[in-house]
Amino acid sequence: MKRFLVLALLASQAGAASPLASVRVQVEGSAALTFNHRAQNTLTLRTPWGTQQAVFSGTPYAPDPGNYWGHLSPLTLKIKLPEGVAAGRYPVSVSANLYLCDQRAHLCTVRTAQASGEMTVGQASARLDLLLTLPTFTLLP
């Protein structure tokens, strides 16, 4: 069974005086898939204007809220655009190191998920949705 992560990237420019953009990343899993919250589930955002890192938080997994998150909360990263940045499309990439656990198999592993797209600068808002498939982990017979 494949696991899917939905990464939604939202970009907008706030105005000429203080050009800002934001990227929102949302991760969607399944009921059997949890995230170890004792490890740092990290996101790295790369743009032409620099690199940022953030750590996900989440909602507790009811059977074991002290160790696992059932879902990761969306992350929003703000990007300060350089003065005079030209309107246009700019590359954006994200990579996430996620500590995934399959509660049915009692197995945890780390997986890296990556996605890329383009941020449109110069519009009031732009939206880019990316579907990211994680490799599943299989059990030996």
HUGI-V534574 format. One record per run of one state. SS is the DSSP state (h for helix, s for strand, l for the rest). FROM is the first residue (numbers start at 0). TO is the last residue. Records with the same first field share a line. If there is no record, write none. Layout:
SS = FROM-TO + FROM-TO
//
This chain:
l = 0-1 + 11-18 + 25-31 + 36-40 + 47-48 + 55-56 + 60-60 + 64-66 + 72-73 + 80-86 + 102-105 + 121-124 + 134-140
s = 2-10 + 19-24 + 32-35 + 41-46 + 49-54 + 57-59 + 67-71 + 74-79 + 87-101 + 106-120 + 125-133
h = 61-63
//
